[in-house]
Every structure is written in C-alpha cells, then in structure tokens.
C-alpha cells in the first residue's frame, strides 16, 4: 500500500481506461443481478412537452382536466422522453472506510469506483455531479456536463478523505442526512450510484432510498476488505470490539469454529443488506479493496 489517500492525478487518469465504455442500463443490470428479466419502467425520465387535443390512443391518465373544462374539448398532456439524464455519485468517505488490509483502503477504492463511473457517464454525454460526505460534512456538486464538474467532485471527496486519521464508526444518521439532502436536490429521472460500506443501513435509511427510488434509478455498490469477510488462521488475535472502544477481544483464529462464526457475522449483515435493496428493485454489487475496480465493474455488468 503506497499511500493512505487517493491521488487526484490518478483519479483523473482513470478517464483513459474507460474510453469507448458505457454504463449498462439499469434494466439489464438488475436482470443480471437478480435473475429477473421482466421489464422495468423506462430508464430515461419523461419531460412535459405540450398540451394538445386528445387523439385516439393517447393515455387517458394524461388528460389535462383544467384545459378540458375550459375549452369543453378533451385535451391531453404530451410528454417526451429525455435524451440525457443526470448521473449522481454518492461517495461515502467516513472513518468506517478508513481501513484496508490489501492493496488499498476502502475509502480509496470508493473514489476509484466513483471516478470510473463518472468518466464513463461523461463519455455518454451525461451530466455528472454528486454528493460526498465524511461524518456530518457534506459536499454537493450539481450535475453538469463539463469535465471540471467531475474533477470538482473528486477534489472535494479527496479533501474529505484526507481528514481521516483513524478508523471509526459511521453512524446511520450521516447516511440519513445525505439521503435526505438528495431527495431535496436530485432532479427526477436521475441515475444514482450509492458507493460505500452500506452494510448497516437501517429502516430509516431504506425509507429515504425508497423515496429516491420512486423517481430515479439507483445502483448500490458495497466496498469491502477481504479481512472483513474471513479471519486468517494466524493464532491469537486481539481485535477492538468497536472503533470507539479500547476494549480488546481476544480470538483464537486457529479454531475453525472461531473463523466460522466470524464469517457468519459478515454474511448475516450482507444478506440483510441484499434483502433491503432487493425489496426496492435496486441492484447491489460488491467490490473488494484488492480487486481491480474497472475489471470488477465490467464483470458485474455495471460498465461494458
């Protein structure tokens, strides 16, 4: 591990790795993620175009009753499909991500993923922006098409990341605040990518996600470290019971049962996370700190 923090130059250079790449439509990603092949709503948002007199075949749900009452002739609202949609990156940079046992920290991998998705979206001429947060500090960058918008987002995220000095917890309230802010700032028809740990989302967090999902497309990306999934067989280990406690827990990692219970703890949290996002028809993928982020995104059908 050469450095603890992301380098803006390296994040900028990732643009050359995604030339000719595209983001996979949500319908296709959800189908590959869940095995479900039924059609979802249109990927693009619909924008109001005009009001005109009703014609056979028009959707009766779009009848404009005010104009109809005023003119005594049935009129309908006409909508056109948007040809672009904002792509919104939501990157956690909390102390909970200031951890890594192989290659890089989770916080750095989260920004690698955000950068790859951002540069790919720009290649598709989408507007790009996002929200990054560390604890109760948030930076919101409104989506726009120029490249400097994405660079501004990445620079803000790196700035937050450099404030991390030691591992810590990420109370759900910080995700609550971020998701609530997104419901107030994100325009309907946007494509959101939630990038972070995500395993401890609670009922309230999923309620905010549900509100966002009603008008937007969402993909969730869980960043993990291999040590979180499986305890190495290394004899007696001293583990902190929590990031905010100095109380140490002694574990004999030579024991099969100890390693099994450790892995089961992670699997339980991962399963609950999967269930929460699946209930909202949101694809959830995972990327390890030791993995090539681009290769992983391609293999899991986020980018092609």
N, C-alpha and C positions, 0 to 999 in steps of 0.2 A: 504494500500500500504506500504509494509515493507521497500522497498528501491527504490531509483530512478533508479538505474543502474542494468544491468544484472550481474549475478554471473557466472563466467566461470565453477565453480564446478557444478552448477545446469544445465548449458547447456550441460556439459559432461554427467551428469546423465540421460539426456533425451534419451541416447542411449538404456537404458534398457526398455524404453517404446515402442520402435519400433522393438523389436525382432520379427522375423517372418513376419514383414510388408514389403510391396513392393510399389514402385511408380507405379501409374496407367499409362499405355501407353497413349501418347498424343491423339491418335485417339479416345480412349474410353472417356478420359476426355473432349475432345472437343464435342463429341456427347452428353454427359450428360449436358454439359454447355450450349449448343446452341440448342439441339434437332435435330441436323443434324447428320445423320447416314451414309453419304457417306464416302467412304474410302479416306484417305489422302495418301501422299507418305509414303514410309517405314519409320518406326521410327528410324531404325539404319542407319548410314551413309554407303556409299559404298566405298571400297578402291580398288585401282588398283592392279591386281594380275599378269597378263602376257599378252603378245601378241601372238596369235596363228592364224593358217589359218582358214579362215571363214568356218563355218559349217551351214547347213540349220537350220533355226530357230533363229540364232543369230540376235541381234538388229543391224540393218544397221546403226543406229546413232553412234555405237561404232566402226565403221570401222576405222582402222588406215591407212590413205591415204598415209602417208610417206613410211611406210613399204610396202604397196601395190604397190606403184610406183617403189620402189627399187627392189622388188622381182618379180614384174609382176604377183603376185598372191594375191588375196584378203585376207587381214589379219584383225582381229578384236581385240580390247582390251577387256580383261576379267576382270570383277570386282567381288569382293566377299563382302558379307555383313559383316560389322563389328560385332564382338561379344561383344563389350563393347563400351561405349560412355562416354565422359567426362560429368559430371554434374557440372554446373557452377551456383553458388549462387550469386545474385546481391542484396546486402542489403544496403538500404538507412539508414544512421544514421545522418540525418541532423537535424537542430534545429526545422524543421517543425514537426518532430516526437517526440519532447520533450514535450509531452502533454498526459494527461490521467486523466479521471475523475473517472474511476472504475478499481479496481484490479491492473493494471499496466500501464506503459507508452507505447505509440505506438512504441517507439524505442526498448523497451524490448521485446514487442510481435513480432516485426520483426525478432529479433535474435532467439526467441523461434522457430519460423516457419523455419528459415534457418537451425537451428540445427536439427530439426526433419527430414527435407528433406535430410540433409547431412548424418545423421546416417543411414537413410533408404537406401540411394544410396550406402553407403559402404557395407550394408548388401547384396546388389545385386552385389557386387564386381565391382562397377563402380569406375572410378577415380573421385575425388571430388576436387573442388577448388572454387575460386570466387573472386569477387570484392566488397569491402565495401567502402563507401565514406561518408564524412562529409564536406559539402561545397566543397572547391577545393582540399581537401586532399583525396587521394585515396590509397588503399592498394590492390594490385593484388597478389593472391596466385595461381600459376599454378596448374591445376588439377593433382592429383596423388592418388595412392591407399592407402598408409599408413594412419593410423588414425591421426597421428600427423599433417598431412596436413590440415585436417578439424579443428583440435584444433588450429593450427596456424591462420587459417582464423577467427575463433571465437574470439581468443585472440586479433587479430588486430581490429576486429569490436568493441569489448568491450572497447579497448583502445580509439578508436574514440568516442564512446558513452560517456565515462567519461569526455570528453572535452566539453560536452553540459552543459550549466549552466542556460539557459533560453530559452523559446520558441522563434522561429524566422521563417523567411521565407526560402524556398528552391528555389531560382531562377532556372528556367528551364535550364540555362546554365550548372549547375552542373550535371544534368542528361544527357545533351548533351555531356559533356566531358566524362562521364562514358560510355555511349553507343558507342561513337566514339572509345574509347580505346578498348572496347570489339570487335568491328569489326576488330581491328588490332591484337588481341591476341587470340581470341577464335578460336579453330580449327573447320572446318566444320563437321557437324554431332553431335555437342554437344547438350545437353539439358540444357536450361537456365531457371532460375526462377527469375523473377523481383519482388522484395519484397520491398514495401514502400507505400507511400501515393498514388502516381500515378495520382491523380485526375486532376492535372494541366498540364498534358502532352500536348505540343503544336504540331503544324505541323512538326516542325523540329525534335522533339523527336520521333515522329512516323516514320519519314523518316529513322532515324537511326535504329529503331526497325525493319522496313521493310527490311533493308539491312541484319540485323542479321537473320531475319525470312527466308530469301531465302536459307540459308544453315544450319539452325539449328531449333530445336524445342524450343518453348518458352511458358512458363506459367506465367501469371501476377497475383500477389497477392496484393490486396489493403488492407492495415491495417487502421482501423478506430476506433474512440472512439464514444460511444453512444451519447455523448453530441454534436457531430458534426452533427448528423442526426436529433435530436429532442431537442428543447428547453424545459426545465422543466417549469412547471407552478409555478413560485416562486416569482411573483411580479416584481418590478422594478429591472432590472439588468443593470450593467454597463459593456459593452464589448469594448475592444480595436478594433478600425477599422482595424488595421493590427498589425502584430507582431513588426513592426518597428516604430509604431506611439504611442504617448502618448495620442492621441485624443480619448476620450471615447464616445461611442454611448450608449444612454440610451434607453432601451427597456422595455415595459410593457409586461412581459411574461404571465400575466393573460389573455391577449386578445387572443382569438382564431385566429384572423387574423395575429397577430404578429408571433405566433408559426407556422402557416401555411406557411407564406412567408419565414420564417427561414428554414423550412424543404424543401420547394420547391427549395431554393437556392442550398442545398446539392444535391437534386435529379437531378437537371439540370447538375451539374458537373459530377455526377455519370453516368448519361445517356450518356453524351459526351464521357466519358472515355470508357464506354462499346462499343459505336459505333466505336471508334478508333481502339480498339483491335479486335473487331469482323470483321472489314474490312480486317484485316490481318490474319484471321483464328487463332487467339490466344485466348485461354480460359482465362477468367478473373474471379477470385473469390474474396470474401471479408471475412476478419476475424476481429472480434471486440476485443478490449482490454480486455473485460470482459468475453471472451469465452475461453474454453479450446482449445488451439491451435491444439492439436492432434485430439480431437473429431471433430473440425471444418474441418480439412483437410480430415478426413475419411468421414464425411458426404458429403463433396463436391467432393469426388471421386479423390482426389489428391494422397492419400495413402490408401491402402487396406490390 
